[in-house]
Amino acid sequence: KETVVKGTYVVLASTETSPGCKKLKGMINDVSRVKAMLPSSIPASNIIELKNSQCTTANIKNHLEIGKDYELLIYLFSDHGSAKENGAMCTYDGRFKSADFYDIVSRSKGRVFAIFACCHAED
């Protein structure tokens, strides 16, 4: 039987600089604003902020893998997106493919709430 971790895990990711994309100003403010709206019942240790150089594909994947075992995983990505390769999020170090995101969250033991504040501006 699969064990579900009680509670909520939050991954807030944004960078203003992505390879091959124009710099976006103010995108990391979305992380702060969403964090401020979260209920105080979510422990600070369960709220992960990946800003600028921390917003790498590996860091996002790692924290989604952790979060997929919780009752609720909340994910925010705020930056450029790409229509190439059937969609991707433009991270600090490259691209996080939509297919990789869906692979992780499809194995979630709980619910997933995802917010994508990005477009295909890279293309």
All heavy atoms as an XYZ file, in Angstrom:
943
protein
N       0.838     -1.190      0.000
C       0.000      0.000      0.000
C       0.881      1.250      0.000
O       1.835      1.323      0.765
C      -0.905     -0.035      1.225
C      -1.913      1.077      1.273
C      -2.828      0.922      2.476
C      -3.790      2.082      2.519
N      -4.694      1.986      3.651
N       0.529      2.201     -0.837
C       1.317      3.435     -0.921
C       1.026      4.339      0.273
O      -0.113      4.488      0.691
C       1.000      4.180     -2.216
C       1.473      3.478     -3.451
C       1.265      4.319     -4.691
O       0.735      5.445     -4.611
O       1.649      3.840     -5.766
N       2.068      4.920      0.811
C       1.927      5.838      1.927
C       1.913      7.266      1.399
O       2.788      7.660      0.626
C       3.098      5.669      2.918
O       3.142      4.313      3.341
C       2.932      6.578      4.105
N       0.905      8.010      1.833
C       0.800      9.410      1.451
C       1.239     10.254      2.637
O       0.801     10.024      3.767
C      -0.653      9.776      1.052
C      -0.774     11.254      0.743
C      -1.114      8.939     -0.122
N       2.109     11.208      2.393
C       2.558     12.115      3.446
C       1.460     13.151      3.671
O       0.989     13.796      2.729
C       3.880     12.812      3.060
C       4.319     13.776      4.153
C       4.960     11.781      2.769
N       1.023     13.273      4.918
C      -0.030     14.245      5.235
C       0.497     15.658      5.038
O       1.656     15.937      5.290
C      -0.519     14.056      6.661
C      -1.259     12.762      6.878
C      -2.224     12.890      8.003
C      -3.023     11.630      8.201
N      -4.035     11.416      7.206
N      -0.379     16.514      4.570
C      -0.024     17.904      4.435
C       0.186     18.343      2.997
O      -0.136     17.629      2.054
N       0.737     19.531      2.886
C       0.925     20.197      1.600
C       2.399     20.489      1.383
O       3.104     20.873      2.315
C       0.126     21.517      1.574
O      -1.257     21.219      1.793
C       0.276     22.244      0.253
N       2.837     20.315      0.144
C       4.203     20.642     -0.262
C       4.091     21.638     -1.405
O       3.337     21.418     -2.356
C       4.939     19.378     -0.717
C       6.434     19.523     -0.825
C       7.245     19.397      0.300
C       7.047     19.756     -2.044
C       8.630     19.502      0.205
C       8.425     19.862     -2.147
C       9.210     19.736     -1.015
O      10.580     19.843     -1.114
N       4.821     22.739     -1.308
C       4.701     23.829     -2.269
C       6.046     24.085     -2.947
O       7.062     24.230     -2.266
C       4.228     25.133     -1.575
C       4.047     26.248     -2.582
C       2.948     24.883     -0.786
N       6.039     24.131     -4.283
C       7.239     24.459     -5.051
C       6.941     25.719     -5.860
O       6.070     25.712     -6.736
C       7.650     23.308     -5.996
C       8.921     23.680     -6.755
C       7.846     22.011     -5.219
N       7.645     26.799     -5.545
C       7.470     28.082     -6.216
C       8.747     28.374     -6.999
O       9.808     28.557     -6.399
C       7.202     29.185     -5.190
C       6.040     28.932     -4.221
C       6.002     29.998     -3.140
C       4.719     28.873     -4.977
N       8.655     28.387     -8.324
C       9.848     28.502     -9.163
C       9.741     29.666    -10.145
O       8.727     29.816    -10.824
C      10.064     27.198     -9.928
N      10.803     30.457    -10.216
C      10.836     31.564    -11.162
C      12.268     32.052    -11.353
O      13.065     32.058    -10.419
C       9.989     32.738    -10.671
O      10.005     33.782    -11.617
N      12.561     32.427    -12.574
C      13.844     33.059    -12.866
C      13.611     34.174    -13.868
O      12.701     34.101    -14.683
C      14.873     32.040    -13.414
O      16.090     32.731    -13.672
C      14.396     31.370    -14.679
N      14.391     35.192    -13.776
C      14.285     36.293    -14.728
C      15.277     36.132    -15.867
O      15.309     36.933    -16.781
C      14.490     37.618    -14.002
C      13.388     37.895    -12.996
C      13.571     39.193    -12.243
O      14.687     39.749    -12.223
O      12.582     39.654    -11.653
N      16.119     35.098    -15.796
C      17.142     34.869    -16.809
C      17.125     33.415    -17.239
O      17.346     32.528    -16.422
C      18.540     35.209    -16.248
O      18.521     36.536    -15.733
C      19.596     35.114    -17.321
N      16.833     33.164    -18.511
C      16.859     31.816    -19.084
C      17.698     31.856    -20.358
O      17.594     32.802    -21.136
C      15.449     31.354    -19.455
O      14.634     31.276    -18.320
N      18.506     30.810    -20.599
C      19.318     30.790    -21.819
C      18.458     30.915    -23.076
O      17.446     30.242    -23.212
C      19.994     29.420    -21.777
C      19.910     28.971    -20.366
C      18.689     29.613    -19.787
N      18.836     31.826    -23.946
C      18.122     31.999    -25.208
C      16.850     32.819    -25.117
O      16.119     32.940    -26.096
N      16.574     33.386    -23.957
C      15.350     34.173    -23.776
C      15.697     35.584    -23.319
O      16.706     35.802    -22.650
C      14.464     33.533    -22.711
S      13.841     31.924    -23.141
N      14.823     36.512    -23.667
C      14.978     37.874    -23.165
C      14.726     37.879    -21.663
O      13.902     37.123    -21.153
C      13.963     38.806    -23.837
C      14.210     39.018    -25.303
C      13.164     39.947    -25.876
C      13.349     40.084    -27.374
N      12.297     40.904    -27.980
N      15.438     38.748    -20.957
C      15.266     38.866    -19.516
C      13.870     39.407    -19.208
O      13.399     40.341    -19.841
C      16.331     39.786    -18.923
C      16.268     39.872    -17.424
C      17.416     40.661    -16.846
C      17.280     40.678    -15.338
N      18.413     41.245    -14.674
N      13.229     38.784    -18.244
C      11.922     39.246    -17.772
C      12.106     39.864    -16.397
O      12.675     39.233    -15.508
C      10.942     38.079    -17.675
C      10.492     37.455    -18.977
C       9.615     36.240    -18.689
C       9.718     38.460    -19.807
N      11.620     41.071    -16.226
C      11.726     41.725    -14.924
C      10.447     41.490    -14.125
O       9.359     41.529    -14.661
C      11.963     43.216    -15.108
C      13.306     43.544    -15.715
C      13.517     45.028    -15.814
C      14.874     45.317    -16.434
N      15.095     46.737    -16.602
N      10.636     41.226    -12.851
C       9.499     41.127    -11.948
C       8.868     39.751    -11.823
O       7.968     39.567    -11.006
N       9.327     38.785    -12.590
C       8.703     37.461    -12.535
C       8.882     36.800    -11.168
O       7.987     36.112    -10.694
C       9.255     36.542    -13.629
C       9.004     37.049    -15.038
S       7.272     37.352    -15.422
C       6.678     35.686    -15.554
N      10.023     37.026    -10.525
C      10.225     36.387     -9.224
C       9.312     36.984     -8.156
O       9.110     36.386     -7.108
C      11.703     36.405     -8.771
C      12.243     37.815     -8.669
C      12.550     35.542     -9.679
C      13.619     37.891     -8.047
N       8.724     38.149     -8.436
C       7.747     38.714     -7.507
C       6.532     37.802     -7.365
O       5.872     37.788     -6.324
C       7.297     40.104     -7.958
C       8.426     41.112     -7.903
O       9.371     40.972     -7.139
N       8.338     42.127     -8.736
N       6.224     37.030     -8.414
C       5.104     36.089     -8.343
C       5.309     35.089     -7.217
O       4.369     34.709     -6.524
C       4.927     35.335     -9.666
C       4.450     36.222    -10.795
O       4.041     37.376    -10.535
O       4.488     35.760    -11.951
N       6.554     34.639     -7.028
C       6.866     33.690     -5.966
C       6.514     34.294     -4.615
O       5.839     33.670     -3.793
C       8.352     33.265     -6.027
C       8.772     32.516     -4.773
C       8.614     32.427     -7.266
N       6.948     35.511     -4.373
C       6.678     36.179     -3.091
C       5.192     36.404     -2.881
O       4.676     36.210     -1.774
C       7.419     37.513     -3.020
O       8.801     37.302     -3.178
N       4.496     36.783     -3.941
C       3.056     37.060     -3.820
C       2.260     35.791     -3.547
O       1.348     35.785     -2.720
C       2.558     37.754     -5.079
C       3.056     39.175     -5.176
C       2.523     39.884     -6.406
N       3.044     41.231     -6.453
C       3.675     41.749     -7.499
N       3.867     41.034     -8.585
N       4.126     42.980     -7.468
N       2.577     34.715     -4.249
C       1.871     33.454     -4.013
C       2.199     32.931     -2.617
O       1.307     32.474     -1.895
C       2.194     32.414     -5.106
C       1.663     31.045     -4.738
C       1.608     32.857     -6.442
N       3.450     33.016     -2.223
C       3.837     32.563     -0.878
C       3.039     33.307      0.191
O       2.583     32.702      1.163
C       5.337     32.764     -0.658
C       5.799     32.269      0.701
C       7.282     32.474      0.897
C       7.703     32.025      2.296
N       9.110     32.307      2.541
N       2.845     34.602      0.005
C       2.108     35.409      0.975
C       0.636     34.991      1.068
O       0.001     35.205      2.095
C       2.209     36.890      0.611
N       0.105     34.367      0.030
C      -1.300     33.941      0.028
C      -1.509     32.545      0.607
O      -2.634     32.129      0.843
C      -1.862     33.963     -1.397
C      -1.975     35.347     -1.983
S      -2.843     35.375     -3.561
C      -1.760     34.427     -4.609
N      -0.419     31.826      0.844
C      -0.552     30.457      1.355
C      -1.017     30.467      2.805
O      -0.650     31.357      3.582
C       0.789     29.732      1.251
C       1.302     29.468     -0.162
C       2.743     28.952     -0.111
C       0.409     28.497     -0.904
N      -1.800     29.470      3.182
C      -2.247     29.396      4.577
C      -1.073     29.214      5.544
O      -0.100     28.530      5.219
C      -3.146     28.153      4.615
C      -3.372     27.738      3.216
C      -2.324     28.381      2.368
N      -1.182     29.796      6.704
C      -0.115     29.695      7.704
C       0.007     28.275      8.252
O       0.997     27.953      8.917
C      -0.356     30.688      8.841
O      -1.598     30.407      9.460
N      -0.948     27.423      7.952
C      -0.894     26.038      8.423
C       0.140     25.196      7.665
O       0.495     24.104      8.106
C      -2.271     25.379      8.301
O      -2.694     25.394      6.942
N       0.637     25.700      6.536
C       1.674     24.980      5.788
C       3.022     25.316      6.427
O       3.414     26.482      6.483
C       1.688     25.376      4.299
C       0.351     25.073      3.635
C       2.819     24.644      3.561
C       0.223     25.587      2.210
N       3.745     24.307      6.917
C       5.046     24.583      7.548
C       6.021     25.235      6.559
O       6.042     24.883      5.375
C       5.559     23.195      7.947
C       4.384     22.291      7.901
C       3.418     22.887      6.908
N       6.819     26.152      7.049
C       7.798     26.847      6.202
C       8.729     25.849      5.519
O       9.155     26.078      4.377
C       8.593     27.850      7.027
N       9.024     24.738      6.171
C       9.917     23.738      5.585
C       9.290     23.028      4.379
O      10.000     22.373      3.618
C      10.313     22.699      6.634
O       9.150     22.040      7.130
N       7.994     23.175      4.201
C       7.286     22.576      3.067
C       7.052     23.572      1.931
O       6.365     23.247      0.965
C       5.940     21.999      3.497
C       6.070     20.718      4.276
O       7.147     20.375      4.743
N       4.978     20.011      4.424
N       7.579     24.770      2.071
C       7.444     25.788      1.030
C       8.832     26.038      0.438
O       9.720     26.584      1.093
C       6.851     27.093      1.586
C       5.474     26.820      2.214
C       6.743     28.142      0.471
C       4.901     28.000      2.975
N       9.000     25.600     -0.802
C      10.291     25.678     -1.461
C      10.271     26.819     -2.472
O       9.432     26.845     -3.369
C      10.613     24.345     -2.191
C      10.442     23.151     -1.250
C      11.990     24.408     -2.829
C      11.247     23.205      0.029
N      11.184     27.761     -2.315
C      11.310     28.884     -3.241
C      12.565     28.685     -4.088
O      13.668     28.643     -3.551
C      11.417     30.200     -2.479
C      10.190     30.553     -1.678
C      10.375     31.849     -0.934
O      10.278     32.920     -1.567
O      10.648     31.789      0.282
N      12.366     28.546     -5.377
C      13.485     28.399     -6.317
C      13.531     29.643     -7.187
O      12.791     29.758     -8.162
C      13.296     27.138     -7.166
C      13.167     25.827     -6.388
C      12.853     24.682     -7.338
C      14.430     25.547     -5.584
N      14.377     30.585     -6.801
C      14.463     31.859     -7.508
C      15.788     31.967     -8.255
O      16.835     31.564     -7.740
C      14.358     33.030     -6.531
C      13.028     33.145     -5.827
C      13.056     34.344     -4.894
C      11.790     34.485     -4.105
N      11.865     35.630     -3.166
N      15.721     32.523     -9.460
C      16.882     32.777    -10.303
C      17.796     31.564    -10.400
O      17.377     30.539    -10.907
C      17.586     34.055     -9.875
C      16.750     35.273    -10.235
O      16.124     35.317    -11.282
N      16.717     36.264     -9.372
N      19.037     31.622     -9.915
C      19.989     30.533    -10.135
C      19.569     29.221     -9.459
O      20.071     28.157     -9.804
C      21.390     30.928     -9.668
O      21.405     31.156     -8.279
N      18.647     29.273     -8.512
C      18.129     28.056     -7.868
C      17.061     27.379     -8.733
O      16.723     26.226     -8.504
C      17.524     28.392     -6.507
C      18.507     28.970     -5.527
C      17.805     29.508     -4.295
O      16.648     29.901     -4.330
N      18.526     29.527     -3.184
N      16.545     28.111     -9.690
C      15.445     27.628    -10.540
C      16.004     26.810    -11.705
O      15.871     27.167    -12.870
C      14.618     28.811    -11.037
S      13.167     28.333    -11.995
N      16.639     25.696    -11.361
C      17.207     24.818    -12.384
C      16.261     23.648    -12.634
O      15.427     23.312    -11.783
C      18.575     24.266    -11.948
O      18.387     23.445    -10.794
C      19.565     25.387    -11.663
N      16.432     23.020    -13.767
C      15.606     21.858    -14.090
C      15.762     20.779    -13.025
O      14.773     20.208    -12.549
C      15.984     21.324    -15.482
O      15.721     22.359    -16.440
C      15.180     20.096    -15.847
N      16.992     20.503    -12.610
C      17.240     19.463    -11.601
C      16.585     19.790    -10.263
O      15.987     18.914     -9.628
C      18.741     19.247    -11.418
N      16.673     21.049     -9.817
C      16.055     21.438     -8.550
C      14.538     21.300     -8.615
O      13.909     20.822     -7.665
C      16.423     22.874     -8.177
C      17.776     22.987     -7.519
O      18.359     21.998     -7.090
N      18.290     24.195     -7.442
N      13.949     21.734     -9.716
C      12.494     21.623     -9.854
C      12.078     20.154     -9.830
O      11.174     19.762     -9.086
C      12.000     22.314    -11.147
C      12.226     23.829    -11.062
C      10.520     22.003    -11.387
C      11.997     24.562    -12.374
N      12.749     19.331    -10.628
C      12.415     17.900    -10.661
C      12.557     17.272     -9.279
O      11.695     16.509     -8.836
C      13.324     17.161    -11.653
C      12.969     17.366    -13.095
C      13.901     16.538    -13.976
C      13.571     16.660    -15.435
N      14.458     15.828    -16.278
N      13.643     17.567     -8.597
C      13.888     17.008     -7.271
C      12.744     17.335     -6.318
O      12.235     16.459     -5.612
C      15.218     17.526     -6.721
C      15.509     17.007     -5.336
O      15.523     15.803     -5.104
N      15.725     17.924     -4.409
N      12.320     18.594     -6.298
C      11.271     18.993     -5.357
C       9.894     18.493     -5.780
O       9.056     18.193     -4.916
C      11.300     20.501     -5.124
C      12.458     20.904     -4.270
N      12.539     20.600     -2.924
C      13.620     21.524     -4.577
C      13.673     21.034     -2.439
N      14.350     21.609     -3.428
N       9.639     18.359     -7.065
C       8.382     17.745     -7.499
C       8.345     16.273     -7.103
O       7.285     15.758     -6.714
C       8.197     17.904     -9.010
C       7.921     19.322     -9.506
C       7.860     19.339    -11.031
C       6.633     19.877     -8.906
N       9.474     15.592     -7.208
C       9.547     14.187     -6.783
C       9.217     14.053     -5.291
O       8.531     13.121     -4.880
C      10.925     13.588     -7.079
C      11.181     13.295     -8.531
C      10.421     12.090     -9.073
O       9.824     11.310     -8.296
O      10.435     11.925    -10.303
N       9.720     14.967     -4.478
C       9.397     14.955     -3.045
C       7.918     15.262     -2.856
O       7.201     14.559     -2.147
C      10.268     15.975     -2.271
C      11.739     15.568     -2.322
C       9.783     16.125     -0.826
C      12.700     16.650     -1.854
N       7.445     16.306     -3.508
C       6.071     16.775     -3.337
C       5.005     15.802     -3.805
O       3.873     15.819     -3.301
N       5.328     14.933     -4.742
C       4.323     14.011     -5.290
C       3.832     13.004     -4.260
O       2.799     12.371     -4.446
C       4.847     13.295     -6.520
C       5.901     12.235     -6.252
C       6.291     11.488     -7.506
C       7.389     10.503     -7.262
N       7.227      9.599     -6.137
N       4.534     12.862     -3.145
C       4.132     11.928     -2.099
C       3.215     12.559     -1.051
O       2.752     11.870     -0.149
C       5.370     11.345     -1.418
C       6.174     10.449     -2.354
O       5.610      9.943     -3.340
O       7.381     10.261     -2.100
N       2.952     13.852     -1.174
C       2.107     14.565     -0.210
C       0.633     14.519     -0.627
O       0.309     14.255     -1.778
C       2.559     16.028     -0.086
C       3.756     16.199      0.813
C       5.033     15.860      0.377
C       3.615     16.682      2.110
C       6.135     16.005      1.209
C       4.715     16.834      2.938
C       5.966     16.488      2.484
O       7.050     16.632      3.305
N      -0.243     14.823      0.333
C      -1.681     14.888      0.048
C      -1.974     15.925     -1.027
O      -2.851     15.745     -1.859
C      -2.466     15.263      1.308
C      -2.529     14.200      2.347
C      -3.267     14.662      3.586
O      -2.919     15.722      4.146
O      -4.186     13.941      3.998
N      -1.224     17.035     -0.979
C      -1.405     18.110     -1.953
C      -0.048     18.665     -2.344
O       0.761     19.018     -1.480
C      -2.276     19.237     -1.384
C      -2.459     20.474     -2.260
C      -3.157     20.123     -3.578
C      -3.247     21.549     -1.521
N       0.193     18.754     -3.635
C       1.384     19.395     -4.193
C       0.920     20.633     -4.938
O       0.060     20.551     -5.825
C       2.110     18.452     -5.158
C       3.184     19.075     -6.061
C       4.320     19.668     -5.234
C       3.718     18.045     -7.046
N       1.458     21.780     -4.549
C       1.175     23.037     -5.250
C       2.451     23.436     -5.979
O       3.532     23.464     -5.389
C       0.749     24.156     -4.273
C      -0.540     23.763     -3.548
C       0.586     25.487     -5.021
C      -0.941     24.727     -2.439
N       2.312     23.746     -7.274
C       3.474     24.108     -8.083
C       3.173     25.388     -8.849
O       2.142     25.509     -9.508
C       3.804     22.984     -9.073
C       4.919     23.310    -10.038
C       6.218     23.518     -9.592
C       4.681     23.408    -11.402
C       7.249     23.812    -10.472
C       5.704     23.696    -12.296
C       6.979     23.898    -11.822
O       7.990     24.202    -12.699
N       4.081     26.346     -8.753
C       4.008     27.588     -9.537
C       5.282     27.685    -10.360
O       6.385     27.534     -9.831
C       3.922     28.820     -8.629
C       4.233     30.163     -9.319
C       3.097     30.585    -10.231
C       4.553     31.248     -8.315
N       5.110     27.946    -11.661
C       6.251     28.282    -12.511
C       5.940     29.609    -13.177
O       4.927     29.756    -13.860
C       6.525     27.221    -13.582
C       7.742     27.565    -14.387
C       9.004     27.286    -13.915
C       7.622     28.233    -15.593
C      10.139     27.648    -14.631
C       8.739     28.610    -16.322
C      10.002     28.312    -15.839
N       6.824     30.597    -12.991
C       6.620     31.927    -13.542
C       7.870     32.370    -14.288
O       8.887     32.702    -13.679
C       6.293     32.905    -12.409
O       6.062     34.195    -12.922
N       7.808     32.329    -15.616
C       8.913     32.747    -16.476
C       8.508     32.477    -17.918
O       7.358     32.187    -18.203
C      10.205     32.010    -16.132
C      11.445     32.651    -16.780
O      11.316     33.753    -17.346
O      12.523     32.060    -16.722
N       9.484     32.498    -18.810
C       9.219     32.160    -20.207
C       8.836     30.690    -20.342
O       9.258     29.856    -19.553
C      10.477     32.375    -21.062
C      10.753     33.791    -21.417
N       9.911     34.545    -22.199
C      11.803     34.590    -21.090
C      10.432     35.761    -22.350
N      11.571     35.818    -21.686
N       8.068     30.411    -21.373
C       7.792     29.041    -21.770
C       8.238     28.867    -23.210
O       8.628     29.820    -23.870
N       8.188     27.638    -23.669
C       8.595     27.338    -25.028
C       7.627     26.340    -25.645
O       7.219     25.377    -24.994
C      10.011     26.745    -25.030
O      10.346     26.284    -26.326
N       7.283     26.554    -26.898
C       6.424     25.608    -27.621
C       7.251     24.495    -28.254
O       6.700     23.501    -28.723
C       5.624     26.343    -28.700
N       8.552     24.646    -28.267
C       9.417     23.629    -28.864
C       9.334     22.339    -28.042
O       9.100     22.374    -26.838
C      10.864     24.128    -28.917
C      11.035     25.334    -29.822
C      12.434     25.880    -29.748
C      12.544     27.145    -30.590
N      13.813     27.820    -30.403
N       9.535     21.217    -28.699
C       9.520     19.906    -28.045
C       8.218     19.674    -27.281
O       8.220     19.153    -26.172
C      10.721     19.740    -27.121
C      12.064     19.886    -27.831
C      13.230     19.739    -26.888
O      13.257     18.746    -26.147
O      14.102     20.613    -26.896
N       7.091     20.086    -27.845
C       5.771     19.912    -27.229
C       5.617     20.637    -25.902
O       4.872     20.219    -25.029
C       5.441     18.425    -27.059
C       5.254     17.747    -28.386
O       4.695     18.325    -29.308
N       5.735     16.529    -28.497
N       6.327     21.694    -25.727
C       6.178     22.545    -24.558
C       7.266     22.343    -23.526
O       7.695     21.228    -23.265
N       7.713     23.451    -22.956
C       8.736     23.398    -21.917
C       8.686     24.683    -21.104
O       8.192     25.711    -21.568
C      10.122     23.220    -22.524
N       9.205     24.604    -19.885
C       9.381     25.762    -19.035
C      10.850     26.160    -19.141
O      11.733     25.295    -19.086
C       9.018     25.409    -17.591
C       7.536     25.133    -17.418
S       7.199     24.171    -15.926
C       7.109     22.524    -16.650
N      11.116     27.436    -19.333
C      12.486     27.920    -19.487
C      13.072     28.183    -18.100
O      12.685     29.123    -17.420
C      12.509     29.183    -20.332
S      11.864     28.928    -22.000
N      13.996     27.326    -17.693
C      14.615     27.428    -16.378
C      15.928     28.201    -16.469
O      16.359     28.583    -17.557
C      14.889     26.021    -15.806
O      15.794     25.343    -16.678
C      13.600     25.228    -15.683
N      16.561     28.394    -15.340
C      17.823     29.138    -15.302
C      18.905     28.476    -16.151
O      19.721     29.141    -16.759
C      18.292     29.260    -13.844
C      19.552     30.082    -13.687
C      19.488     31.475    -13.667
C      20.791     29.472    -13.552
C      20.635     32.234    -13.517
C      21.946     30.224    -13.396
C      21.863     31.601    -13.387
O      23.004     32.355    -13.239
N      18.861     27.143    -16.209
C      19.916     26.406    -16.906
C      19.463     25.726    -18.198
O      20.221     24.963    -18.784
C      20.540     25.363    -15.971
C      19.549     24.301    -15.520
O      18.328     24.523    -15.637
O      19.997     23.254    -15.043
N      18.259     25.980    -18.627
C      17.805     25.344    -19.868
C      16.300     25.208    -19.945
O      15.586     26.170    -19.709
N      15.833     23.988    -20.239
C      14.404     23.745    -20.423
C      13.948     22.558    -19.590
O      14.609     21.525    -19.557
C      14.087     23.452    -21.901
C      14.558     24.525    -22.875
C      13.769     25.816    -22.699
N      14.270     26.874    -23.542
C      15.180     27.774    -23.181
N      15.727     27.724    -21.986
N      15.559     28.714    -23.998
N      12.801     22.711    -18.942
C      12.147     21.623    -18.228
C      10.945     21.236    -19.070
O       9.964     21.965    -19.151
C      11.741     22.076    -16.830
C      11.020     21.045    -16.008
C      11.256     19.692    -16.159
C      10.106     21.447    -15.056
C      10.594     18.753    -15.385
C       9.440     20.520    -14.276
C       9.681     19.176    -14.436
N      11.039     20.111    -19.734
C      10.019     19.687    -20.686
C       8.695     19.368    -19.989
O       8.678     18.759    -18.921
C      10.484     18.455    -21.456
C      11.686     18.728    -22.323
C      12.142     17.454    -23.009
C      13.440     17.687    -23.748
N      13.957     16.436    -24.306
N       7.607     19.767    -20.633
C       6.279     19.478    -20.093
C       6.079     17.987    -19.885
O       5.473     17.564    -18.900
C       5.202     20.033    -21.028
O       5.318     21.432    -21.124
N       6.609     17.171    -20.799
C       6.466     15.715    -20.673
C       7.120     15.206    -19.388
O       6.590     14.296    -18.736
C       7.076     15.017    -21.885
N       8.247     15.795    -19.010
C       8.911     15.394    -17.768
C       8.086     15.811    -16.551
O       7.997     15.075    -15.561
C      10.315     15.991    -17.681
C      11.261     15.414    -18.727
O      11.003     14.300    -19.224
O      12.249     16.094    -19.048
N       7.481     16.992    -16.623
C       6.593     17.447    -15.544
C       5.427     16.472    -15.389
O       5.131     16.009    -14.288
C       6.076     18.863    -15.831
C       4.990     19.296    -14.884
C       5.303     19.774    -13.627
C       3.658     19.221    -15.253
C       4.305     20.164    -12.749
C       2.657     19.608    -14.385
C       2.982     20.083    -13.122
N       4.763     16.158    -16.496
C       3.601     15.270    -16.433
C       3.982     13.870    -15.979
O       3.206     13.213    -15.283
C       2.873     15.242    -17.775
C       2.214     16.560    -18.083
C       2.581     17.294    -19.195
C       1.241     17.103    -17.240
C       2.000     18.529    -19.471
C       0.660     18.330    -17.497
C       1.038     19.036    -18.616
O       0.469     20.256    -18.871
N       5.178     13.415    -16.325
C       5.627     12.105    -15.869
C       5.712     12.072    -14.347
O       5.281     11.106    -13.713
C       6.995     11.769    -16.479
C       7.545     10.470    -15.937
O       6.891      9.416    -16.115
O       8.626     10.498    -15.313
N       6.235     13.118    -13.761
C       6.373     13.165    -12.298
C       5.000     13.278    -11.638
O       4.668     12.490    -10.747
C       7.287     14.325    -11.861
C       8.713     14.088    -12.360
C       7.267     14.486    -10.328
C       9.633     15.291    -12.217
N       4.190     14.242    -12.056
C       2.925     14.463    -11.355
C       1.906     13.353    -11.623
O       1.003     13.145    -10.818
C       2.323     15.862    -11.637
C       3.275     16.951    -11.163
C       1.953     16.045    -13.081
N       2.051     12.626    -12.709
C       1.123     11.513    -12.969
C       1.329     10.385    -11.955
O       0.453      9.547    -11.764
C       1.295     10.977    -14.390
O       2.548     10.337    -14.532
N       2.469     10.376    -11.279
C       2.754      9.393    -10.247
C       2.437      9.928     -8.851
O       2.767      9.311     -7.836
C       4.224      8.962    -10.322
C       4.556      8.232    -11.606
C       6.017      7.773    -11.672
N       6.893      8.875    -12.106
C       7.827      9.435    -11.342
N       8.036      9.020    -10.111
N       8.566     10.424    -11.808
N       1.754     11.063     -8.798
C       1.428     11.680     -7.517
C       0.474     10.794     -6.718
O      -0.454     10.199     -7.264
C       0.797     13.053     -7.752
O       0.417     13.620     -6.523
N       0.700     10.736     -5.425
C      -0.165      9.964     -4.529
C      -1.325     10.807     -4.019
O      -2.267     10.292     -3.430
C       0.663      9.437     -3.357
C       1.744      8.472     -3.803
C       2.618      8.061     -2.645
C       3.754      7.176     -3.121
N       4.705      6.885     -2.052
N      -1.240     12.115     -4.226
C      -2.282     13.028     -3.773
C      -2.751     13.892     -4.927
O      -2.661     13.515     -6.094
N      -3.255     15.056     -4.586
C      -3.734     16.004     -5.589
C      -2.600     16.940     -6.000
O      -1.682     17.194     -5.226
C      -4.895     16.821     -5.030
C      -6.117     15.963     -4.733
C      -7.178     16.731     -3.990
N      -6.636     17.015     -2.644
C      -6.955     18.063     -1.906
N      -7.819     18.938     -2.340
N      -6.424     18.253     -0.721
N      -2.705     17.466     -7.210
C      -1.709     18.407     -7.734
C      -2.440     19.651     -8.213
O      -3.421     19.551     -8.962
C      -0.912     17.801     -8.905
C       0.062     18.821     -9.479
C      -0.184     16.535     -8.466
N      -1.957     20.811     -7.766
C      -2.481     22.095     -8.231
C      -1.296     22.835     -8.840
O      -0.340     23.164     -8.141
C      -3.073     22.889     -7.062
C      -3.643     24.218     -7.471
C      -4.825     24.301     -8.172
C      -2.976     25.385     -7.142
C      -5.349     25.532     -8.546
C      -3.485     26.618     -7.514
C      -4.671     26.690     -8.218
N      -1.344     23.050    -10.158
C      -0.225     23.680    -10.860
C      -0.661     24.989    -11.492
O      -1.737     25.081    -12.081
C       0.319     22.734    -11.926
N       0.209     25.991    -11.377
C      -0.011     27.309    -11.968
C       1.164     27.580    -12.891
O       2.323     27.556    -12.458
C      -0.076     28.422    -10.896
C      -1.143     28.109     -9.844
C      -0.311     29.779    -11.561
C      -0.990     28.928     -8.584
N       0.873     27.832    -14.150
C       1.918     28.143    -15.124
C       1.714     29.581    -15.584
O       0.792     29.861    -16.360
C       1.858     27.197    -16.324
C       2.082     25.770    -15.947
C       1.015     24.925    -15.690
C       3.367     25.271    -15.838
C       1.214     23.608    -15.329
C       3.590     23.948    -15.477
C       2.511     23.111    -15.223
N       2.533     30.491    -15.106
C       2.482     31.894    -15.514
C       3.575     32.093    -16.558
O       4.595     32.720    -16.308
C       2.671     32.807    -14.311
N       3.371     31.481    -17.714
C       4.362     31.567    -18.779
C       3.658     31.446    -20.129
O       2.546     30.942    -20.224
C       5.434     30.486    -18.631
S       4.823     28.814    -18.508
N       4.317     31.910    -21.142
C       3.796     31.820    -22.496
C       4.880     31.237    -23.388
O       5.893     30.760    -22.896
C       3.340     33.189    -22.978
S       4.716     34.351    -23.140
N       4.682     31.303    -24.655
C       5.673     30.768    -25.595
C       6.529     31.895    -26.168
O       6.831     31.911    -27.352
C       4.982     29.995    -26.722
C       4.267     28.797    -26.216
N       3.116     28.348    -26.785
C       4.536     27.954    -25.189
C       2.711     27.275    -26.131
N       3.540     27.028    -25.165
N       6.940     32.820    -25.313
C       7.664     34.011    -25.755
C       9.044     33.688    -26.312
O       9.607     34.483    -27.044
C       7.794     35.007    -24.606
N       9.579     32.520    -25.960
C      10.907     32.165    -26.462
C      10.879     31.962    -27.958
O      11.850     32.208    -28.656
C      11.395     30.882    -25.792
C      12.696     30.400    -26.371
C      12.933     28.927    -26.175
O      11.992     28.139    -26.131
O      14.114     28.577    -26.066
N       9.762     31.464    -28.480
C       9.675     31.068    -29.891
C       9.595     32.251    -30.835
O       9.080     33.262    -30.557
C       8.463     30.160    -30.094
C       8.562     28.926    -29.212
O       9.699     28.513    -28.923
O       7.516     28.411    -28.811
